């Protein structure tokens, strides 16, 4: 992040705090309005094919004790973030929660990390500045990339250039908190394969899938972190790489795919920055469970409810998804990626993925 961008982020924060003082001067009760971050207030934008917030808003107002506390916490947090940017320091979301205990006003201290996380999201939305630009980091996600990509990243010790196959160990290149500090120098990859589980990611790397098929294997580590979704989008947009998402065959994994392709409720204000609508699903399909007679687990009641919910979800209202979800409800079974090992350790890289990728026109 450049010095100019850091200054812009700081100014946006200070302007936000100044609004409260302006409201005082005008005789208004200080307040801050933000979109309601619930499922009932997200809409599927047909033009951009991502989730966005609707018109419902929540107001943090000093006309109640609870609202006044929220604004007080916002002002203290803005002061902390502005100082952090001045000093070119960074902190984690967890550290912010604990650090608030040192603030001189007990009413400004956070009662839980959920509360401090939510406030950072409020400040992102109202200021138009991302938490990465505030120098706020989540705990390390550990998500990685393995494949023929040569990049340059900015570090505290200066720039360094890395090849994501030749210069890394078996674990791959660890995605930094803010992927916008990366420059892509060269890329021989033909597509991205974003993988849900660590076990499957390791199988692909051990079998040399990234080398044989010129693939960038991105480990999502379950529900992907913002940094993982951001770098995936950048790789797609800037290098024109097709994105495929390889997950387990259950409703929660379909939502992992959905978060990569269309965004999520908590970060709907950043969907156009994080989501890749062109991403294709290549995970375990209910049809695969039947065709390959994969080992399975029975669907739980919560699984069934989630599948029913997905049938009315705009992201999954296509002939393909309706057919697969209805089949899964019929067979009442789910299956993991690694169940493909029942047909041999090489089946996933020699047969399953090549056939699926060929059908999808990726290879």
NUTORZA-60934 format. One record per residue (C-alpha): residue in one letter; x, y, z. Coordinates in pm, whole numbers, padded with zeros to 5 digits, always signed. Layout:
REM NUTORZA-60934
@ronu->A | u->X | v->Y | w->Z;
...
END
This chain:
REM NUTORZA-60934
@ronu->X | u->+00000 | v->+00000 | w->+00000;
@ronu->X | u->+00145 | v->+00335 | w->-00100;
@ronu->X | u->+00191 | v->+00631 | w->+00133;
@ronu->X | u->-00076 | v->+00819 | w->-00062;
@ronu->X | u->-00326 | v->+00538 | w->-00010;
@ronu->X | u->-00243 | v->+00524 | w->+00359;
@ronu->X | u->-00303 | v->+00898 | w->+00386;
@ronu->X | u->-00634 | v->+00861 | w->+00200;
@ronu->X | u->-00747 | v->+00587 | w->+00440;
@ronu->X | u->-00655 | v->+00799 | w->+00741;
@ronu->X | u->-00838 | v->+01101 | w->+00602;
@ronu->X | u->-01150 | v->+00896 | w->+00540;
@ronu->X | u->-01146 | v->+00782 | w->+00901;
@ronu->X | u->-01094 | v->+01133 | w->+01037;
@ronu->X | u->-01373 | v->+01265 | w->+00812;
@ronu->X | u->-01603 | v->+01002 | w->+00956;
@ronu->X | u->-01528 | v->+01111 | w->+01313;
@ronu->X | u->-01566 | v->+01476 | w->+01209;
@ronu->X | u->-01921 | v->+01403 | w->+01097;
@ronu->X | u->-02018 | v->+01339 | w->+01459;
@ronu->X | u->-01885 | v->+01681 | w->+01559;
@ronu->X | u->-02070 | v->+01841 | w->+01268;
@ronu->X | u->-02390 | v->+01679 | w->+01386;
@ronu->X | u->-02332 | v->+01823 | w->+01735;
@ronu->X | u->-02282 | v->+02172 | w->+01588;
@ronu->X | u->-02605 | v->+02145 | w->+01390;
@ronu->X | u->-02792 | v->+02046 | w->+01704;
@ronu->X | u->-02844 | v->+01691 | w->+01575;
@ronu->X | u->-02811 | v->+01378 | w->+01779;
@ronu->X | u->-02490 | v->+01205 | w->+01655;
@ronu->X | u->-02566 | v->+00902 | w->+01445;
@ronu->X | u->-02422 | v->+00664 | w->+01188;
@ronu->X | u->-02627 | v->+00456 | w->+00944;
@ronu->X | u->-02506 | v->+00127 | w->+00794;
@ronu->X | u->-02676 | v->-00139 | w->+00582;
@ronu->X | u->-02836 | v->-00418 | w->+00782;
@ronu->X | u->-02605 | v->-00717 | w->+00739;
@ronu->X | u->-02859 | v->-00998 | w->+00735;
@ronu->X | u->-02980 | v->-01250 | w->+00479;
@ronu->X | u->-03303 | v->-01048 | w->+00448;
@ronu->X | u->-03108 | v->-00745 | w->+00326;
@ronu->X | u->-02888 | v->-00889 | w->+00055;
@ronu->X | u->-02989 | v->-00890 | w->-00307;
@ronu->X | u->-02855 | v->-01070 | w->-00609;
@ronu->X | u->-02741 | v->-00804 | w->-00852;
@ronu->X | u->-02824 | v->-00933 | w->-01199;
@ronu->X | u->-02579 | v->-00697 | w->-01367;
@ronu->X | u->-02270 | v->-00786 | w->-01165;
@ronu->X | u->-02385 | v->-01139 | w->-01067;
@ronu->X | u->-02282 | v->-01088 | w->-00703;
@ronu->X | u->-02451 | v->-01026 | w->-00369;
@ronu->X | u->-02505 | v->-00663 | w->-00268;
@ronu->X | u->-02680 | v->-00502 | w->+00030;
@ronu->X | u->-03037 | v->-00382 | w->-00007;
@ronu->X | u->-03199 | v->-00063 | w->+00122;
@ronu->X | u->-03253 | v->-00164 | w->+00485;
@ronu->X | u->-03034 | v->+00027 | w->+00728;
@ronu->X | u->-02951 | v->+00016 | w->+01097;
@ronu->X | u->-02875 | v->+00342 | w->+01274;
@ronu->X | u->-02624 | v->+00379 | w->+01555;
@ronu->X | u->-02761 | v->+00683 | w->+01736;
@ronu->X | u->-02672 | v->+00857 | w->+02060;
@ronu->X | u->-03039 | v->+00895 | w->+02144;
@ronu->X | u->-03012 | v->+00571 | w->+02344;
@ronu->X | u->-02750 | v->+00451 | w->+02588;
@ronu->X | u->-02676 | v->+00148 | w->+02372;
@ronu->X | u->-02639 | v->+00360 | w->+02059;
@ronu->X | u->-02420 | v->+00614 | w->+02238;
@ronu->X | u->-02189 | v->+00333 | w->+02350;
@ronu->X | u->-02155 | v->+00212 | w->+01991;
@ronu->X | u->-02060 | v->+00558 | w->+01869;
@ronu->X | u->-01815 | v->+00599 | w->+02156;
@ronu->X | u->-01648 | v->+00271 | w->+02060;
@ronu->X | u->-01640 | v->+00385 | w->+01697;
@ronu->X | u->-01461 | v->+00709 | w->+01789;
@ronu->X | u->-01203 | v->+00528 | w->+02004;
@ronu->X | u->-01146 | v->+00274 | w->+01726;
@ronu->X | u->-01107 | v->+00547 | w->+01463;
@ronu->X | u->-00849 | v->+00718 | w->+01685;
@ronu->X | u->-00658 | v->+00391 | w->+01724;
@ronu->X | u->-00667 | v->+00316 | w->+01350;
@ronu->X | u->-00555 | v->+00669 | w->+01257;
@ronu->X | u->-00257 | v->+00641 | w->+01494;
@ronu->X | u->-00177 | v->+00296 | w->+01357;
@ronu->X | u->-00163 | v->+00434 | w->+01003;
@ronu->X | u->+00050 | v->+00727 | w->+01118;
@ronu->X | u->+00301 | v->+00486 | w->+01267;
@ronu->X | u->+00284 | v->+00243 | w->+00971;
@ronu->X | u->+00192 | v->-00037 | w->+01211;
@ronu->X | u->-00064 | v->-00314 | w->+01178;
@ronu->X | u->-00267 | v->-00527 | w->+01415;
@ronu->X | u->-00499 | v->-00825 | w->+01408;
@ronu->X | u->-00871 | v->-00822 | w->+01472;
@ronu->X | u->-00802 | v->-01023 | w->+01786;
@ronu->X | u->-00546 | v->-00769 | w->+01910;
@ronu->X | u->-00794 | v->-00484 | w->+01864;
@ronu->X | u->-01040 | v->-00661 | w->+02093;
@ronu->X | u->-00780 | v->-00706 | w->+02368;
@ronu->X | u->-00620 | v->-00366 | w->+02313;
@ronu->X | u->-00953 | v->-00194 | w->+02389;
@ronu->X | u->-00914 | v->-00306 | w->+02750;
@ronu->X | u->-00638 | v->-00043 | w->+02786;
@ronu->X | u->-00865 | v->+00244 | w->+02675;
@ronu->X | u->-00927 | v->+00499 | w->+02949;
@ronu->X | u->-01307 | v->+00487 | w->+02916;
@ronu->X | u->-01452 | v->+00151 | w->+03017;
@ronu->X | u->-01766 | v->+00221 | w->+02815;
@ronu->X | u->-01550 | v->+00222 | w->+02499;
@ronu->X | u->-01409 | v->-00125 | w->+02563;
@ronu->X | u->-01541 | v->-00421 | w->+02365;
@ronu->X | u->-01728 | v->-00700 | w->+02541;
@ronu->X | u->-01648 | v->-00961 | w->+02273;
@ronu->X | u->-01446 | v->-01001 | w->+01955;
@ronu->X | u->-01769 | v->-01032 | w->+01757;
@ronu->X | u->-01847 | v->-00676 | w->+01866;
@ronu->X | u->-01510 | v->-00536 | w->+01755;
@ronu->X | u->-01522 | v->-00732 | w->+01427;
@ronu->X | u->-01868 | v->-00593 | w->+01356;
@ronu->X | u->-01751 | v->-00237 | w->+01422;
@ronu->X | u->-01462 | v->-00275 | w->+01178;
@ronu->X | u->-01714 | v->-00391 | w->+00917;
@ronu->X | u->-01929 | v->-00084 | w->+00995;
@ronu->X | u->-01630 | v->+00145 | w->+00946;
@ronu->X | u->-01544 | v->-00026 | w->+00616;
@ronu->X | u->-01893 | v->+00030 | w->+00480;
@ronu->X | u->-01936 | v->+00388 | w->+00598;
@ronu->X | u->-01586 | v->+00506 | w->+00503;
@ronu->X | u->-01553 | v->+00311 | w->+00180;
@ronu->X | u->-01210 | v->+00189 | w->+00297;
@ronu->X | u->-01128 | v->-00180 | w->+00342;
@ronu->X | u->-00988 | v->-00315 | w->+00669;
@ronu->X | u->-00671 | v->-00408 | w->+00481;
@ronu->X | u->-00625 | v->-00037 | w->+00412;
@ronu->X | u->-00673 | v->+00026 | w->+00786;
@ronu->X | u->-00381 | v->-00220 | w->+00837;
@ronu->X | u->-00616 | v->-00459 | w->+01018;
@ronu->X | u->-00539 | v->-00827 | w->+00972;
@ronu->X | u->-00736 | v->-01141 | w->+01055;
@ronu->X | u->-00549 | v->-01424 | w->+01222;
@ronu->X | u->-00336 | v->-01602 | w->+00962;
@ronu->X | u->-00558 | v->-01816 | w->+00739;
@ronu->X | u->-00265 | v->-02021 | w->+00608;
@ronu->X | u->-00419 | v->-02042 | w->+00259;
@ronu->X | u->-00161 | v->-02117 | w->-00011;
@ronu->X | u->-00094 | v->-02127 | w->-00384;
@ronu->X | u->+00109 | v->-02391 | w->-00566;
@ronu->X | u->+00173 | v->-02357 | w->-00939;
@ronu->X | u->+00355 | v->-02183 | w->-01226;
@ronu->X | u->+00316 | v->-01824 | w->-01108;
@ronu->X | u->+00603 | v->-01575 | w->-01067;
@ronu->X | u->+00524 | v->-01275 | w->-00849;
@ronu->X | u->+00671 | v->-00987 | w->-00656;
@ronu->X | u->+00545 | v->-00901 | w->-00309;
@ronu->X | u->+00604 | v->-00607 | w->-00080;
@ronu->X | u->+00737 | v->-00691 | w->+00267;
@ronu->X | u->+00875 | v->-00489 | w->+00557;
@ronu->X | u->+01219 | v->-00593 | w->+00438;
@ronu->X | u->+01153 | v->-00470 | w->+00086;
@ronu->X | u->+01043 | v->-00641 | w->-00231;
@ronu->X | u->+01099 | v->-01008 | w->-00300;
@ronu->X | u->+01030 | v->-01216 | w->-00610;
@ronu->X | u->+00893 | v->-01568 | w->-00574;
@ronu->X | u->+00806 | v->-01851 | w->-00809;
@ronu->X | u->+00515 | v->-02043 | w->-00657;
@ronu->X | u->+00661 | v->-02380 | w->-00757;
@ronu->X | u->+01035 | v->-02342 | w->-00775;
@ronu->X | u->+01092 | v->-02117 | w->-00472;
@ronu->X | u->+00856 | v->-02279 | w->-00222;
@ronu->X | u->+00833 | v->-02607 | w->-00035;
@ronu->X | u->+00554 | v->-02861 | w->-00059;
@ronu->X | u->+00334 | v->-02623 | w->+00141;
@ronu->X | u->+00328 | v->-02366 | w->-00140;
@ronu->X | u->+00326 | v->-01986 | w->-00132;
@ronu->X | u->+00132 | v->-01841 | w->+00160;
@ronu->X | u->-00120 | v->-01579 | w->+00052;
@ronu->X | u->-00058 | v->-01249 | w->+00237;
@ronu->X | u->-00330 | v->-01061 | w->+00421;
@ronu->X | u->-00346 | v->-00792 | w->+00151;
@ronu->X | u->-00297 | v->-00948 | w->-00195;
@ronu->X | u->-00313 | v->-00604 | w->-00357;
@ronu->X | u->+00052 | v->-00561 | w->-00254;
@ronu->X | u->+00143 | v->-00837 | w->-00505;
@ronu->X | u->+00255 | v->-00780 | w->-00864;
@ronu->X | u->+00215 | v->-01070 | w->-01108;
@ronu->X | u->+00537 | v->-01092 | w->-01313;
@ronu->X | u->+00484 | v->-01405 | w->-01521;
@ronu->X | u->+00238 | v->-01692 | w->-01531;
@ronu->X | u->+00239 | v->-02020 | w->-01723;
@ronu->X | u->-00084 | v->-02147 | w->-01563;
@ronu->X | u->-00388 | v->-02238 | w->-01773;
@ronu->X | u->-00646 | v->-02228 | w->-01493;
@ronu->X | u->-00705 | v->-02209 | w->-01117;
@ronu->X | u->-00822 | v->-02503 | w->-00912;
@ronu->X | u->-00942 | v->-02376 | w->-00573;
@ronu->X | u->-00955 | v->-02670 | w->-00332;
@ronu->X | u->-01156 | v->-02689 | w->-00009;
@ronu->X | u->-00957 | v->-02935 | w->+00202;
@ronu->X | u->-00592 | v->-02967 | w->+00296;
@ronu->X | u->-00589 | v->-03342 | w->+00240;
@ronu->X | u->-00703 | v->-03306 | w->-00120;
@ronu->X | u->-00467 | v->-03015 | w->-00182;
@ronu->X | u->-00176 | v->-03232 | w->-00062;
@ronu->X | u->-00289 | v->-03522 | w->-00283;
@ronu->X | u->-00293 | v->-03298 | w->-00591;
@ronu->X | u->+00053 | v->-03158 | w->-00517;
@ronu->X | u->+00201 | v->-03500 | w->-00437;
@ronu->X | u->+00062 | v->-03634 | w->-00765;
@ronu->X | u->+00211 | v->-03338 | w->-00955;
@ronu->X | u->-00126 | v->-03214 | w->-01079;
@ronu->X | u->-00008 | v->-02851 | w->-01080;
@ronu->X | u->+00285 | v->-02938 | w->-01307;
@ronu->X | u->+00111 | v->-03179 | w->-01543;
@ronu->X | u->-00189 | v->-02954 | w->-01606;
@ronu->X | u->-00029 | v->-02610 | w->-01555;
@ronu->X | u->-00271 | v->-02543 | w->-01272;
@ronu->X | u->-00260 | v->-02296 | w->-00988;
@ronu->X | u->-00378 | v->-02500 | w->-00691;
@ronu->X | u->-00527 | v->-02259 | w->-00436;
@ronu->X | u->-00601 | v->-02408 | w->-00095;
@ronu->X | u->-00920 | v->-02247 | w->+00037;
@ronu->X | u->-00893 | v->-02395 | w->+00388;
@ronu->X | u->-01267 | v->-02441 | w->+00418;
@ronu->X | u->-01468 | v->-02119 | w->+00401;
@ronu->X | u->-01213 | v->-01898 | w->+00225;
@ronu->X | u->-01066 | v->-01586 | w->+00384;
@ronu->X | u->-01105 | v->-01251 | w->+00212;
@ronu->X | u->-00742 | v->-01254 | w->+00101;
@ronu->X | u->-00793 | v->-01590 | w->-00072;
@ronu->X | u->-01100 | v->-01468 | w->-00257;
@ronu->X | u->-00928 | v->-01142 | w->-00350;
@ronu->X | u->-00618 | v->-01301 | w->-00502;
@ronu->X | u->-00835 | v->-01553 | w->-00688;
@ronu->X | u->-01036 | v->-01267 | w->-00839;
@ronu->X | u->-00720 | v->-01076 | w->-00932;
@ronu->X | u->-00570 | v->-01382 | w->-01100;
@ronu->X | u->-00890 | v->-01428 | w->-01299;
@ronu->X | u->-00938 | v->-01064 | w->-01394;
@ronu->X | u->-00577 | v->-00967 | w->-01463;
@ronu->X | u->-00439 | v->-01292 | w->-01609;
@ronu->X | u->-00761 | v->-01419 | w->-01767;
@ronu->X | u->-00741 | v->-01752 | w->-01583;
@ronu->X | u->-01054 | v->-01969 | w->-01558;
@ronu->X | u->-01148 | v->-02043 | w->-01194;
@ronu->X | u->-01279 | v->-02382 | w->-01080;
@ronu->X | u->-01382 | v->-02465 | w->-00722;
@ronu->X | u->-01329 | v->-02822 | w->-00600;
@ronu->X | u->-01518 | v->-02904 | w->-00278;
@ronu->X | u->-01691 | v->-03180 | w->-00087;
@ronu->X | u->-02039 | v->-03282 | w->-00194;
@ronu->X | u->-02258 | v->-03127 | w->+00075;
@ronu->X | u->-02465 | v->-02807 | w->+00110;
@ronu->X | u->-02204 | v->-02628 | w->+00320;
@ronu->X | u->-01939 | v->-02689 | w->+00054;
@ronu->X | u->-02173 | v->-02558 | w->-00214;
@ronu->X | u->-02182 | v->-02238 | w->-00009;
@ronu->X | u->-01802 | v->-02228 | w->-00013;
@ronu->X | u->-01829 | v->-02226 | w->-00389;
@ronu->X | u->-02099 | v->-01959 | w->-00362;
@ronu->X | u->-01877 | v->-01732 | w->-00153;
@ronu->X | u->-01599 | v->-01752 | w->-00414;
@ronu->X | u->-01836 | v->-01691 | w->-00704;
@ronu->X | u->-02098 | v->-01454 | w->-00564;
@ronu->X | u->-01985 | v->-01322 | w->-00226;
@ronu->X | u->-02116 | v->-01364 | w->+00128;
@ronu->X | u->-02355 | v->-01187 | w->+00363;
@ronu->X | u->-02084 | v->-01045 | w->+00590;
@ronu->X | u->-01881 | v->-00901 | w->+00304;
@ronu->X | u->-02158 | v->-00810 | w->+00058;
@ronu->X | u->-02025 | v->-00452 | w->+00056;
@ronu->X | u->-01708 | v->-00591 | w->-00105;
@ronu->X | u->-01859 | v->-00845 | w->-00345;
@ronu->X | u->-01734 | v->-00669 | w->-00658;
@ronu->X | u->-01387 | v->-00659 | w->-00499;
@ronu->X | u->-01383 | v->-01022 | w->-00378;
@ronu->X | u->-01620 | v->-01236 | w->-00585;
@ronu->X | u->-01553 | v->-01410 | w->-00917;
@ronu->X | u->-01893 | v->-01478 | w->-01080;
@ronu->X | u->-01730 | v->-01671 | w->-01365;
@ronu->X | u->-01602 | v->-01939 | w->-01122;
@ronu->X | u->-01725 | v->-02288 | w->-01205;
@ronu->X | u->-01810 | v->-02568 | w->-00962;
@ronu->X | u->-01605 | v->-02883 | w->-01003;
@ronu->X | u->-01670 | v->-03037 | w->-00661;
@ronu->X | u->-01825 | v->-03370 | w->-00576;
@ronu->X | u->-02169 | v->-03378 | w->-00737;
@ronu->X | u->-02458 | v->-03590 | w->-00611;
@ronu->X | u->-02444 | v->-03747 | w->-00959;
@ronu->X | u->-02084 | v->-03853 | w->-00883;
@ronu->X | u->-02195 | v->-04021 | w->-00560;
@ronu->X | u->-02430 | v->-04237 | w->-00765;
@ronu->X | u->-02206 | v->-04294 | w->-01068;
@ronu->X | u->-01890 | v->-04385 | w->-00877;
@ronu->X | u->-02065 | v->-04543 | w->-00578;
@ronu->X | u->-01859 | v->-04324 | w->-00345;
@ronu->X | u->-01847 | v->-04382 | w->+00031;
@ronu->X | u->-02107 | v->-04156 | w->+00192;
@ronu->X | u->-02260 | v->-04025 | w->+00511;
@ronu->X | u->-02634 | v->-03976 | w->+00556;
@ronu->X | u->-02773 | v->-03623 | w->+00528;
@ronu->X | u->-02857 | v->-03470 | w->+00866;
@ronu->X | u->-03170 | v->-03265 | w->+00922;
@ronu->X | u->-02959 | v->-02948 | w->+00905;
@ronu->X | u->-02809 | v->-03069 | w->+00573;
@ronu->X | u->-03158 | v->-03120 | w->+00431;
@ronu->X | u->-03274 | v->-02779 | w->+00552;
@ronu->X | u->-02966 | v->-02617 | w->+00397;
@ronu->X | u->-03031 | v->-02789 | w->+00063;
@ronu->X | u->-03396 | v->-02678 | w->+00068;
@ronu->X | u->-03276 | v->-02324 | w->+00139;
@ronu->X | u->-03036 | v->-02339 | w->-00154;
@ronu->X | u->-03319 | v->-02430 | w->-00391;
@ronu->X | u->-03460 | v->-02080 | w->-00325;
@ronu->X | u->-03117 | v->-01912 | w->-00328;
@ronu->X | u->-03063 | v->-01699 | w->-00643;
@ronu->X | u->-02708 | v->-01830 | w->-00669;
@ronu->X | u->-02832 | v->-02186 | w->-00717;
@ronu->X | u->-03142 | v->-02129 | w->-00930;
@ronu->X | u->-03009 | v->-02293 | w->-01245;
@ronu->X | u->-03111 | v->-02618 | w->-01411;
@ronu->X | u->-02779 | v->-02773 | w->-01309;
@ronu->X | u->-02805 | v->-02690 | w->-00940;
@ronu->X | u->-03174 | v->-02771 | w->-00910;
@ronu->X | u->-03112 | v->-03112 | w->-01065;
@ronu->X | u->-02815 | v->-03189 | w->-00840;
@ronu->X | u->-02977 | v->-03066 | w->-00518;
@ronu->X | u->-03301 | v->-03252 | w->-00584;
@ronu->X | u->-03098 | v->-03568 | w->-00654;
@ronu->X | u->-02912 | v->-03524 | w->-00326;
@ronu->X | u->-03237 | v->-03483 | w->-00133;
@ronu->X | u->-03361 | v->-03799 | w->-00302;
@ronu->X | u->-03059 | v->-04018 | w->-00222;
@ronu->X | u->-03012 | v->-03851 | w->+00121;
@ronu->X | u->-02635 | v->-03888 | w->+00105;
@ronu->X | u->-02326 | v->-03663 | w->+00107;
@ronu->X | u->-01966 | v->-03740 | w->+00027;
@ronu->X | u->-01620 | v->-03589 | w->+00079;
@ronu->X | u->-01356 | v->-03506 | w->-00182;
@ronu->X | u->-01126 | v->-03769 | w->-00043;
@ronu->X | u->-01388 | v->-04040 | w->-00090;
@ronu->X | u->-01253 | v->-04054 | w->-00447;
@ronu->X | u->-00959 | v->-04244 | w->-00295;
@ronu->X | u->-01191 | v->-04547 | w->-00276;
@ronu->X | u->-01113 | v->-04585 | w->-00647;
@ronu->X | u->-00735 | v->-04543 | w->-00594;
@ronu->X | u->-00505 | v->-04259 | w->-00487;
@ronu->X | u->-00446 | v->-04149 | w->-00847;
@ronu->X | u->-00809 | v->-04158 | w->-00958;
@ronu->X | u->-00871 | v->-03792 | w->-00875;
@ronu->X | u->-00575 | v->-03665 | w->-01080;
@ronu->X | u->-00572 | v->-03926 | w->-01358;
@ronu->X | u->-00945 | v->-03956 | w->-01423;
@ronu->X | u->-01191 | v->-03749 | w->-01222;
@ronu->X | u->-01051 | v->-03396 | w->-01256;
@ronu->X | u->-00925 | v->-03430 | w->-01617;
@ronu->X | u->-01266 | v->-03560 | w->-01729;
@ronu->X | u->-01456 | v->-03286 | w->-01545;
@ronu->X | u->-01221 | v->-03012 | w->-01667;
@ronu->X | u->-01252 | v->-03140 | w->-02024;
@ronu->X | u->-01633 | v->-03142 | w->-02001;
@ronu->X | u->-01625 | v->-02782 | w->-01876;
@ronu->X | u->-01395 | v->-02674 | w->-02158;
@ronu->X | u->-01116 | v->-02571 | w->-01920;
@ronu->X | u->-00853 | v->-02809 | w->-02061;
END
